[in-house]
């Protein structure tokens, strides 16, 4: 757990931390207690390295390759209405 918190800090993770601290601070100073929920969520995403802060929201594009190493072209099928 200690390694998860202290390692792999990058720009997006720091940004989530700053946003979470800002939202939480704003909610506390203005006594908007429901604002603590998103504030704590963003802060915990950054600190504990889960959610989109880990890059988990990124879906890599997979391209199938032919046996000779070339990228295969997709096959499209036309669908006609009756």
Secondary structure, 3 states (H helix, E strand, C coil): CHHHHHCCCCHHHHHHHHHHHHHHHHHHHCCCCCHHHHHHHHHHHHHHCCHHHHCCCCCCCCCCECCCCCECCCCCCCCCCC
